[in-house]
């Protein structure tokens, strides 16, 4: 699991829509979120109100060998059109963490 990748909880400050994402990235050595995500309703950039390490859904640890990330559905596409990191050219789906 990526060293600067985290799991984030979002809420739009305008429409109050909530969502979660396993594609939240922090600056190395800090917990400062580098990129926001756009609310699909309001089209405003939001930052997570809560950030936590990605925990394995099998064993519950943040650093394991199970190779299964929390809440990640491999059949669900990452919304690159709403992701500020992807828009900046650092595409999340390429495992470029």
N, C-alpha and C positions, 0 to 999 in steps of 0.2 A: 504494500500500500504506500502511496506516495508520501514523502516526508512533509511536504507542505500542502497536501490535500486534506480537506476537512469536510464534515457534514454540517450543513447549515439549515436553519429554520428562518424563513422569510415571512414578512407581512408587509403588504403595500401600505404606505402612509396615506394614500389617497382613497382607494376603494376598500381597504382592509382585507383583500384577498390573501390567503395564506398558502404557502407551498414549502416543500423541503427539497434539498438538492445535495447530492454527494459530490458535486462539482463546485466546491468552494475552495479557493486557494489563498493561503496566507504567505506573507513575506517570510523567507527563510530566517529562522532564529527568533521569530516573533509570532504573535497571534493576530497581527493586523491584516485584515482582509484586503486583498489587492484589487479584486474585480467584483462588481455587482452583477445583478441579473435584472432584466427588464420585466415588469409586470405585463402579462399578456393582455390584460384588460385596459390598463391605463397608459401603457407604454412609457412609464417612468422607471428610472433605474433605482433599484432597491438593494440594500445591503442586509445581510442576515442579522437578526436580533440575538441569535444564539448560535454559537459555533462549537462543535465538539469533534474529537477524533473519530475517524471512521472505525467502527467496531465490527468485527466479524460476526455475522449472523449465526454462525455455527458454534463458536466457542466463547464469544463475548469479549475477546481480547482485542487490543488495538494493534498488537504486533504479533502475528501468528503465521503459520504455514498453511492454513486451510484454503487460502486463495478465494474466499467468498466475501464480498463486501456487503455491508449493511444496506438494505433497501435498494440494492441495485438490481434492476430487472434487465438482463441482457437483450431482451426483445424490445424494450422501450428506447426509442431514439432520444439522444440528448438534444435539447432545443438550442442549437447553436445560434439561431436567429435572436434569441433572448439573452444570450450569454455575452457579457462584455469581454471576457477573456478570449472567447472564440473570435469575436469581432476585431480584437486587437491582433489576430493572427496566430495565437497560441492555442490551437484547437484541442479541446479537452478530449475528444474521442480518439486522439492519436497516441494516448498514454504519454503525453509530453508533460509530465508533472515534475 
